[in-house]
Amino acid sequence: MKIRGRAIIYGDNIDTDIIIPGRYLVLQDPEELAKHAMEGIDPSFPEKARMGAIIVAGKNFGCGSSREEAPVALKHANTKCVIAESFARIFYRNAINIGLPIIEASIRNSVEEGDELVVDVISGMIVNETKGITLKGNPLPSLAIEIISAGGLTRYIRKKLGLE
């Protein structure tokens, strides 16, 4: 499973209120949530992500509340993958559950905004095609890859039960 996108860089401690501010949690449509993704730090994010984004961030990405809307907003804003040095555990789980690939890797110093990245979710290898370098991240566990490949936990379970 290889993912391609342009890097959008953020720092440490990007919390769920930055990813999708609380005032938008009344929205039920994922496409509407996507219009406000990263609004707390980068109001231009939805436009930047339109052609396919790979977020590259620091430590503790997705900290704060347990709101599932945070990874939903990112996914529907055309975020193809999130690479961070570390994730808040609940964000990590929510991202996998909704089918958003995430990779733990410390690559911020090797990537600039707009670099073209290719991420192999299975091996954890990240190629920065702009700079011509290959970086290593932590591959996801096989069950997480199965869930993401199925399109999220609900679809994974439906397939396991023979309902799809």
CYANA upper distance limits for C-alpha pairs under 8 A (distance plus 0.5 A):
  1 MET  CA    120 ASP  CA      6.32
  1 MET  CA    121 VAL  CA      6.30
  1 MET  CA    122 ILE  CA      6.83
  2 LYS  CA    118 VAL  CA      7.07
  2 LYS  CA    119 VAL  CA      5.95
  2 LYS  CA    120 ASP  CA      4.94
  2 LYS  CA    121 VAL  CA      6.79
  3 ILE  CA     80 LYS  CA      7.12
  3 ILE  CA     81 CYS  CA      7.84
  3 ILE  CA    118 VAL  CA      5.97
  3 ILE  CA    119 VAL  CA      5.54
  3 ILE  CA    120 ASP  CA      6.97
  3 ILE  CA    121 VAL  CA      8.08
  4 ARG  CA     52 GLY  CA      8.02
  4 ARG  CA     54 ILE  CA      8.19
  4 ARG  CA     80 LYS  CA      7.79
  4 ARG  CA    116 GLU  CA      7.79
  4 ARG  CA    117 LEU  CA      6.19
  4 ARG  CA    118 VAL  CA      4.96
  4 ARG  CA    119 VAL  CA      6.93
  5 GLY  CA     51 MET  CA      8.16
  5 GLY  CA     52 GLY  CA      5.47
  5 GLY  CA     53 ALA  CA      5.31
  5 GLY  CA     54 ILE  CA      5.84
  5 GLY  CA     80 LYS  CA      7.20
  5 GLY  CA    116 GLU  CA      6.34
  5 GLY  CA    117 LEU  CA      6.04
  5 GLY  CA    118 VAL  CA      7.21
  6 ARG  CA     49 ALA  CA      8.49
  6 ARG  CA     52 GLY  CA      6.92
  6 ARG  CA     53 ALA  CA      5.41
  6 ARG  CA     54 ILE  CA      6.16
  6 ARG  CA    113 GLU  CA      8.10
  6 ARG  CA    114 GLY  CA      5.59
  6 ARG  CA    115 ASP  CA      5.99
  6 ARG  CA    116 GLU  CA      5.14
  6 ARG  CA    117 LEU  CA      6.51
  7 ALA  CA     53 ALA  CA      6.48
  7 ALA  CA     54 ILE  CA      5.39
  7 ALA  CA     55 ILE  CA      6.25
  7 ALA  CA     56 VAL  CA      6.84
  7 ALA  CA    111 VAL  CA      7.87
  7 ALA  CA    112 GLU  CA      7.43
  7 ALA  CA    113 GLU  CA      5.78
  7 ALA  CA    114 GLY  CA      5.46
  7 ALA  CA    115 ASP  CA      5.80
  7 ALA  CA    116 GLU  CA      6.89
  7 ALA  CA    117 LEU  CA      7.14
  8 ILE  CA     48 LYS  CA      8.46
  8 ILE  CA     53 ALA  CA      7.08
  8 ILE  CA     54 ILE  CA      6.69
  8 ILE  CA     55 ILE  CA      5.40
  8 ILE  CA     56 VAL  CA      6.51
  8 ILE  CA    112 GLU  CA      8.32
  8 ILE  CA    113 GLU  CA      5.61
  8 ILE  CA    114 GLY  CA      6.86
  9 ILE  CA     55 ILE  CA      6.50
  9 ILE  CA     56 VAL  CA      5.39
  9 ILE  CA     57 ALA  CA      6.33
  9 ILE  CA    108 ARG  CA      7.91
  9 ILE  CA    112 GLU  CA      7.59
  9 ILE  CA    113 GLU  CA      6.21
 10 TYR  CA     14 ILE  CA      8.16
 10 TYR  CA     55 ILE  CA      7.86
 10 TYR  CA     56 VAL  CA      6.76
 10 TYR  CA     57 ALA  CA      5.18
 10 TYR  CA     58 GLY  CA      7.42
 11 GLY  CA     57 ALA  CA      5.70
 11 GLY  CA     58 GLY  CA      5.45
 11 GLY  CA     59 LYS  CA      7.98
 12 ASP  CA     57 ALA  CA      7.00
 12 ASP  CA     58 GLY  CA      4.86
 12 ASP  CA     59 LYS  CA      5.21
 12 ASP  CA     60 ASN  CA      6.71
 12 ASP  CA     61 PHE  CA      7.16
 13 ASN  CA     58 GLY  CA      7.79
 13 ASN  CA     59 LYS  CA      6.54
 13 ASN  CA     60 ASN  CA      5.43
 13 ASN  CA     61 PHE  CA      5.97
 13 ASN  CA     62 GLY  CA      7.71
 13 ASN  CA     63 CYS  CA      6.89
 14 ILE  CA     18 ILE  CA      6.82
 14 ILE  CA     19 ILE  CA      7.68
 14 ILE  CA     60 ASN  CA      7.42
 14 ILE  CA     61 PHE  CA      5.48
 14 ILE  CA     62 GLY  CA      6.20
 14 ILE  CA     63 CYS  CA      7.05
 15 ASP  CA     19 ILE  CA      6.94
 15 ASP  CA     61 PHE  CA      6.91
 15 ASP  CA     62 GLY  CA      5.20
 15 ASP  CA     63 CYS  CA      4.96
 15 ASP  CA     64 GLY  CA      5.73
 15 ASP  CA     65 SER  CA      8.31
 16 THR  CA     20 ILE  CA      6.51
 16 THR  CA     21 PRO  CA      7.82
 16 THR  CA     62 GLY  CA      5.72
 16 THR  CA     63 CYS  CA      6.61
 16 THR  CA     64 GLY  CA      6.18
 16 THR  CA     65 SER  CA      6.71
 16 THR  CA     66 SER  CA      8.31
 16 THR  CA     67 ARG  CA      7.51
 16 THR  CA     70 ALA  CA      6.25
 17 ASP  CA     21 PRO  CA      4.91
 17 ASP  CA     22 GLY  CA      6.51
 17 ASP  CA     40 GLY  CA      7.47
 17 ASP  CA     64 GLY  CA      7.83
 17 ASP  CA     65 SER  CA      8.28
 18 ILE  CA     38 MET  CA      6.09
 18 ILE  CA     39 GLU  CA      7.00
 18 ILE  CA     40 GLY  CA      4.68
 18 ILE  CA     41 ILE  CA      6.55
 19 ILE  CA     37 ALA  CA      5.94
 19 ILE  CA     38 MET  CA      4.70
 19 ILE  CA     39 GLU  CA      7.24
 19 ILE  CA     40 GLY  CA      7.06
 19 ILE  CA     41 ILE  CA      8.44
 19 ILE  CA     62 GLY  CA      8.14
 19 ILE  CA     70 ALA  CA      6.15
 19 ILE  CA     73 ALA  CA      8.24
 19 ILE  CA     74 LEU  CA      8.12
 20 ILE  CA     24 TYR  CA      7.44
 20 ILE  CA     25 LEU  CA      8.29
 20 ILE  CA     33 LEU  CA      7.89
 20 ILE  CA     36 HIS  CA      6.79
 20 ILE  CA     37 ALA  CA      5.72
 20 ILE  CA     38 MET  CA      6.48
 20 ILE  CA     39 GLU  CA      7.21
 20 ILE  CA     40 GLY  CA      7.67
 20 ILE  CA     69 GLU  CA      7.61
 20 ILE  CA     70 ALA  CA      6.02
 20 ILE  CA     73 ALA  CA      7.39
 21 PRO  CA     25 LEU  CA      7.95
 21 PRO  CA     36 HIS  CA      8.23
 21 PRO  CA     39 GLU  CA      7.61
 21 PRO  CA     40 GLY  CA      6.90
 24 TYR  CA     33 LEU  CA      7.36
 24 TYR  CA     36 HIS  CA      8.17
 25 LEU  CA     33 LEU  CA      8.40
 25 LEU  CA     69 GLU  CA      7.76
 27 LEU  CA     32 GLU  CA      7.26
 27 LEU  CA     33 LEU  CA      6.93
 28 GLN  CA     32 GLU  CA      8.20
 28 GLN  CA     33 LEU  CA      8.10
 29 ASP  CA     33 LEU  CA      6.96
 30 PRO  CA     34 ALA  CA      6.61
 30 PRO  CA     72 VAL  CA      6.96
 30 PRO  CA     73 ALA  CA      6.67
 30 PRO  CA     76 HIS  CA      6.68
 31 GLU  CA     35 LYS  CA      7.19
 31 GLU  CA     73 ALA  CA      7.97
 31 GLU  CA     76 HIS  CA      6.36
 31 GLU  CA     77 ALA  CA      7.81
 32 GLU  CA     36 HIS  CA      7.81
 33 LEU  CA     37 ALA  CA      7.05
 33 LEU  CA     69 GLU  CA      8.08
 33 LEU  CA     72 VAL  CA      8.22
 33 LEU  CA     73 ALA  CA      5.57
 33 LEU  CA     76 HIS  CA      8.31
 34 ALA  CA     46 PRO  CA      7.42
 34 ALA  CA     72 VAL  CA      8.15
 34 ALA  CA     73 ALA  CA      4.81
 34 ALA  CA     74 LEU  CA      6.76
 34 ALA  CA     75 LYS  CA      8.17
 34 ALA  CA     76 HIS  CA      5.83
 34 ALA  CA     77 ALA  CA      5.07
 35 LYS  CA     46 PRO  CA      6.44
 35 LYS  CA     73 ALA  CA      8.32
 35 LYS  CA     77 ALA  CA      7.36
 36 HIS  CA     43 PRO  CA      7.89
 36 HIS  CA     46 PRO  CA      7.75
 36 HIS  CA     73 ALA  CA      8.02
 37 ALA  CA     43 PRO  CA      8.32
 37 ALA  CA     45 PHE  CA      7.32
 37 ALA  CA     46 PRO  CA      7.00
 37 ALA  CA     70 ALA  CA      8.20
 37 ALA  CA     73 ALA  CA      5.98
 37 ALA  CA     74 LEU  CA      6.45
 37 ALA  CA     77 ALA  CA      7.38
 38 MET  CA     42 ASP  CA      5.96
 38 MET  CA     43 PRO  CA      6.91
 38 MET  CA     45 PHE  CA      6.64
 38 MET  CA     46 PRO  CA      8.41
 38 MET  CA     74 LEU  CA      8.46
 39 GLU  CA     43 PRO  CA      4.77
 39 GLU  CA     44 SER  CA      8.04
 39 GLU  CA     45 PHE  CA      7.71
 44 SER  CA     48 LYS  CA      6.81
 45 PHE  CA     49 ALA  CA      6.43
 46 PRO  CA     50 ARG  CA      6.58
 46 PRO  CA     77 ALA  CA      6.24
 48 LYS  CA     53 ALA  CA      7.85
 49 ALA  CA     53 ALA  CA      5.20
 49 ALA  CA     77 ALA  CA      6.79
 49 ALA  CA     78 ASN  CA      6.19
 49 ALA  CA     79 THR  CA      6.74
 50 ARG  CA     77 ALA  CA      7.19
 50 ARG  CA     78 ASN  CA      6.41
 51 MET  CA     78 ASN  CA      7.66
 52 GLY  CA     78 ASN  CA      5.73
 52 GLY  CA     79 THR  CA      6.31
 52 GLY  CA     80 LYS  CA      6.59
 53 ALA  CA     78 ASN  CA      6.84
 53 ALA  CA     79 THR  CA      5.14
 53 ALA  CA     80 LYS  CA      6.17
 53 ALA  CA     81 CYS  CA      7.71
 54 ILE  CA     79 THR  CA      6.33
 54 ILE  CA     80 LYS  CA      6.10
 54 ILE  CA     81 CYS  CA      5.45
 54 ILE  CA     82 VAL  CA      6.17
 54 ILE  CA     83 ILE  CA      7.71
 54 ILE  CA    117 LEU  CA      7.93
 55 ILE  CA     79 THR  CA      7.64
 55 ILE  CA     81 CYS  CA      6.98
 55 ILE  CA     82 VAL  CA      5.19
 55 ILE  CA     83 ILE  CA      6.47
 55 ILE  CA     84 ALA  CA      8.39
 56 VAL  CA     82 VAL  CA      6.66
 56 VAL  CA     83 ILE  CA      5.33
 56 VAL  CA     84 ALA  CA      6.20
 56 VAL  CA    107 ILE  CA      8.05
 56 VAL  CA    108 ARG  CA      6.93
 57 ALA  CA     61 PHE  CA      7.42
 57 ALA  CA     82 VAL  CA      8.23
 57 ALA  CA     83 ILE  CA      6.76
 57 ALA  CA     84 ALA  CA      5.04
 57 ALA  CA     85 GLU  CA      7.28
 57 ALA  CA    108 ARG  CA      7.14
 58 GLY  CA     84 ALA  CA      5.65
 58 GLY  CA     85 GLU  CA      5.46
 58 GLY  CA     86 SER  CA      7.36
 58 GLY  CA    106 SER  CA      7.78
 58 GLY  CA    108 ARG  CA      7.58
 59 LYS  CA     84 ALA  CA      6.83
 59 LYS  CA     85 GLU  CA      5.35
 59 LYS  CA     86 SER  CA      5.21
 59 LYS  CA     87 PHE  CA      7.18
 60 ASN  CA     84 ALA  CA      8.29
 60 ASN  CA     85 GLU  CA      7.87
 60 ASN  CA     86 SER  CA      5.54
 60 ASN  CA     87 PHE  CA      5.09
 60 ASN  CA     88 ALA  CA      5.76
 61 PHE  CA     84 ALA  CA      7.03
 61 PHE  CA     86 SER  CA      6.83
 61 PHE  CA     87 PHE  CA      5.10
 61 PHE  CA     88 ALA  CA      6.42
 61 PHE  CA     91 PHE  CA      8.25
 62 GLY  CA     70 ALA  CA      8.24
 62 GLY  CA     87 PHE  CA      6.62
 62 GLY  CA     88 ALA  CA      5.90
 62 GLY  CA     90 ILE  CA      8.40
 62 GLY  CA     91 PHE  CA      5.73
 62 GLY  CA     92 TYR  CA      8.27
 63 CYS  CA     87 PHE  CA      7.76
 63 CYS  CA     88 ALA  CA      5.38
 63 CYS  CA     90 ILE  CA      8.47
 63 CYS  CA     91 PHE  CA      7.56
 64 GLY  CA     88 ALA  CA      8.47
 66 SER  CA     90 ILE  CA      6.41
 66 SER  CA     91 PHE  CA      7.32
 68 GLU  CA     72 VAL  CA      7.04
 68 GLU  CA     91 PHE  CA      8.04
 68 GLU  CA     94 ASN  CA      6.30
 68 GLU  CA     95 ALA  CA      8.40
 69 GLU  CA     73 ALA  CA      6.33
 70 ALA  CA     74 LEU  CA      6.97
 70 ALA  CA     91 PHE  CA      8.39
 71 PRO  CA     75 LYS  CA      6.52
 71 PRO  CA     91 PHE  CA      7.77
 71 PRO  CA     94 ASN  CA      7.30
 71 PRO  CA     95 ALA  CA      5.85
 71 PRO  CA     98 ILE  CA      7.96
 71 PRO  CA    100 LEU  CA      7.47
 72 VAL  CA     76 HIS  CA      6.63
 72 VAL  CA     95 ALA  CA      8.20
 72 VAL  CA     98 ILE  CA      7.40
 73 ALA  CA     77 ALA  CA      6.58
 74 LEU  CA     78 ASN  CA      7.19
 74 LEU  CA     79 THR  CA      5.92
 75 LYS  CA     79 THR  CA      5.46
 75 LYS  CA     80 LYS  CA      7.29
 75 LYS  CA    100 LEU  CA      6.66
 80 LYS  CA    100 LEU  CA      7.63
 80 LYS  CA    101 PRO  CA      7.53
 81 CYS  CA    100 LEU  CA      6.87
 81 CYS  CA    101 PRO  CA      5.39
 81 CYS  CA    102 ILE  CA      5.98
 81 CYS  CA    103 ILE  CA      8.12
 82 VAL  CA    100 LEU  CA      8.41
 82 VAL  CA    101 PRO  CA      7.08
 82 VAL  CA    102 ILE  CA      5.24
 82 VAL  CA    103 ILE  CA      6.87
 83 ILE  CA    102 ILE  CA      6.24
 83 ILE  CA    103 ILE  CA      5.27
 83 ILE  CA    104 GLU  CA      6.23
 83 ILE  CA    105 ALA  CA      6.71
 84 ALA  CA    102 ILE  CA      8.37
 84 ALA  CA    103 ILE  CA      7.07
 84 ALA  CA    104 GLU  CA      5.67
 84 ALA  CA    105 ALA  CA      6.14
 84 ALA  CA    106 SER  CA      7.07
 84 ALA  CA    107 ILE  CA      8.42
 85 GLU  CA    104 GLU  CA      5.76
 85 GLU  CA    105 ALA  CA      5.37
 85 GLU  CA    106 SER  CA      5.21
 85 GLU  CA    107 ILE  CA      8.17
 86 SER  CA    104 GLU  CA      6.22
 86 SER  CA    105 ALA  CA      8.01
 87 PHE  CA     91 PHE  CA      7.17
 87 PHE  CA     92 TYR  CA      6.39
 87 PHE  CA    104 GLU  CA      8.01
 88 ALA  CA     92 TYR  CA      6.71
 89 ARG  CA     93 ARG  CA      6.78
 90 ILE  CA     94 ASN  CA      6.53
 91 PHE  CA     95 ALA  CA      6.42
 92 TYR  CA     96 ILE  CA      6.96
 92 TYR  CA    102 ILE  CA      7.91
 93 ARG  CA     97 ASN  CA      6.59
 94 ASN  CA     98 ILE  CA      6.79
 95 ALA  CA     99 GLY  CA      6.64
 95 ALA  CA    100 LEU  CA      5.43
 95 ALA  CA    101 PRO  CA      7.43
 95 ALA  CA    102 ILE  CA      7.74
 96 ILE  CA    100 LEU  CA      6.10
 96 ILE  CA    101 PRO  CA      7.02
 96 ILE  CA    102 ILE  CA      8.09
 96 ILE  CA    144 ALA  CA      6.75
 96 ILE  CA    147 ILE  CA      7.28
 96 ILE  CA    148 ILE  CA      6.49
 96 ILE  CA    152 GLY  CA      7.09
 96 ILE  CA    153 LEU  CA      7.98
 97 ASN  CA    147 ILE  CA      7.47
 97 ASN  CA    148 ILE  CA      7.89
 97 ASN  CA    152 GLY  CA      5.46
 97 ASN  CA    153 LEU  CA      5.21
 97 ASN  CA    154 THR  CA      8.17
 98 ILE  CA    148 ILE  CA      7.91
 98 ILE  CA    151 GLY  CA      7.37
 98 ILE  CA    152 GLY  CA      4.84
 98 ILE  CA    153 LEU  CA      6.86
 99 GLY  CA    147 ILE  CA      7.10
 99 GLY  CA    148 ILE  CA      4.63
 99 GLY  CA    149 SER  CA      7.67
 99 GLY  CA    150 ALA  CA      8.01
 99 GLY  CA    151 GLY  CA      5.40
 99 GLY  CA    152 GLY  CA      4.53
 99 GLY  CA    153 LEU  CA      7.75
100 LEU  CA    148 ILE  CA      6.99
100 LEU  CA    152 GLY  CA      8.30
101 PRO  CA    121 VAL  CA      7.73
101 PRO  CA    148 ILE  CA      7.05
102 ILE  CA    121 VAL  CA      8.40
102 ILE  CA    140 LEU  CA      8.37
103 ILE  CA    121 VAL  CA      7.66
103 ILE  CA    124 GLY  CA      7.42
103 ILE  CA    137 GLY  CA      6.87
103 ILE  CA    138 ASN  CA      6.73
103 ILE  CA    139 PRO  CA      7.17
103 ILE  CA    140 LEU  CA      7.39
104 GLU  CA    137 GLY  CA      6.21
104 GLU  CA    138 ASN  CA      5.93
104 GLU  CA    139 PRO  CA      8.30
105 ALA  CA    136 LYS  CA      7.35
105 ALA  CA    137 GLY  CA      4.80
105 ALA  CA    138 ASN  CA      6.79
106 SER  CA    137 GLY  CA      7.85
107 ILE  CA    111 VAL  CA      6.99
107 ILE  CA    135 LEU  CA      7.71
108 ARG  CA    112 GLU  CA      8.08
111 VAL  CA    115 ASP  CA      7.00
111 VAL  CA    128 ASN  CA      7.69
115 ASP  CA    128 ASN  CA      7.22
115 ASP  CA    129 GLU  CA      7.77
115 ASP  CA    130 THR  CA      5.88
115 ASP  CA    131 LYS  CA      8.15
116 GLU  CA    128 ASN  CA      6.50
116 GLU  CA    129 GLU  CA      6.01
116 GLU  CA    130 THR  CA      6.03
117 LEU  CA    126 ILE  CA      7.30
117 LEU  CA    127 VAL  CA      6.11
117 LEU  CA    128 ASN  CA      5.17
117 LEU  CA    129 GLU  CA      6.37
117 LEU  CA    130 THR  CA      8.09
118 VAL  CA    126 ILE  CA      6.23
118 VAL  CA    127 VAL  CA      5.61
118 VAL  CA    128 ASN  CA      7.14
118 VAL  CA    129 GLU  CA      7.79
119 VAL  CA    124 GLY  CA      7.50
119 VAL  CA    125 MET  CA      6.53
119 VAL  CA    126 ILE  CA      5.01
119 VAL  CA    127 VAL  CA      6.94
120 ASP  CA    124 GLY  CA      6.00
120 ASP  CA    125 MET  CA      5.80
120 ASP  CA    126 ILE  CA      6.80
121 VAL  CA    125 MET  CA      7.78
121 VAL  CA    139 PRO  CA      6.58
121 VAL  CA    140 LEU  CA      7.17
121 VAL  CA    145 ILE  CA      8.10
122 ILE  CA    139 PRO  CA      6.11
122 ILE  CA    140 LEU  CA      6.94
122 ILE  CA    142 SER  CA      8.38
122 ILE  CA    145 ILE  CA      7.60
123 SER  CA    138 ASN  CA      8.17
123 SER  CA    139 PRO  CA      5.68
123 SER  CA    140 LEU  CA      8.46
124 GLY  CA    136 LYS  CA      6.45
124 GLY  CA    137 GLY  CA      5.11
124 GLY  CA    138 ASN  CA      5.62
124 GLY  CA    139 PRO  CA      4.57
124 GLY  CA    140 LEU  CA      7.78
125 MET  CA    134 THR  CA      7.42
125 MET  CA    135 LEU  CA      6.42
125 MET  CA    136 LYS  CA      5.28
125 MET  CA    137 GLY  CA      6.38
125 MET  CA    139 PRO  CA      8.34
126 ILE  CA    134 THR  CA      6.20
126 ILE  CA    135 LEU  CA      5.47
126 ILE  CA    136 LYS  CA      6.49
126 ILE  CA    137 GLY  CA      7.48
127 VAL  CA    132 GLY  CA      7.76
127 VAL  CA    133 ILE  CA      6.39
127 VAL  CA    134 THR  CA      4.89
127 VAL  CA    135 LEU  CA      6.63
128 ASN  CA    132 GLY  CA      6.22
128 ASN  CA    133 ILE  CA      5.83
128 ASN  CA    134 THR  CA      6.65
128 ASN  CA    135 LEU  CA      8.12
129 GLU  CA    133 ILE  CA      7.26
140 LEU  CA    144 ALA  CA      6.68
140 LEU  CA    145 ILE  CA      6.85
141 PRO  CA    145 ILE  CA      6.96
142 SER  CA    146 GLU  CA      6.73
143 LEU  CA    147 ILE  CA      6.75
144 ALA  CA    148 ILE  CA      6.65
145 ILE  CA    149 SER  CA      6.40
146 GLU  CA    150 ALA  CA      6.64
146 GLU  CA    156 TYR  CA      7.91
147 ILE  CA    151 GLY  CA      7.01
147 ILE  CA    152 GLY  CA      5.69
147 ILE  CA    153 LEU  CA      5.96
147 ILE  CA    155 ARG  CA      8.38
147 ILE  CA    156 TYR  CA      5.98
148 ILE  CA    152 GLY  CA      5.69
148 ILE  CA    153 LEU  CA      8.06
150 ALA  CA    155 ARG  CA      6.35
150 ALA  CA    156 TYR  CA      5.64
150 ALA  CA    159 LYS  CA      8.48
151 GLY  CA    155 ARG  CA      6.51
151 GLY  CA    156 TYR  CA      7.57
152 GLY  CA    156 TYR  CA      6.62
153 LEU  CA    157 ILE  CA      6.63
154 THR  CA    158 ARG  CA      6.66
155 ARG  CA    159 LYS  CA      6.56
155 ARG  CA    164 GLU  CA      8.23
156 TYR  CA    160 LYS  CA      6.73
157 ILE  CA    161 LEU  CA      6.61
158 ARG  CA    162 GLY  CA      6.65
158 ARG  CA    163 LEU  CA      5.48
158 ARG  CA    164 GLU  CA      6.33
159 LYS  CA    163 LEU  CA      6.21
159 LYS  CA    164 GLU  CA      5.56
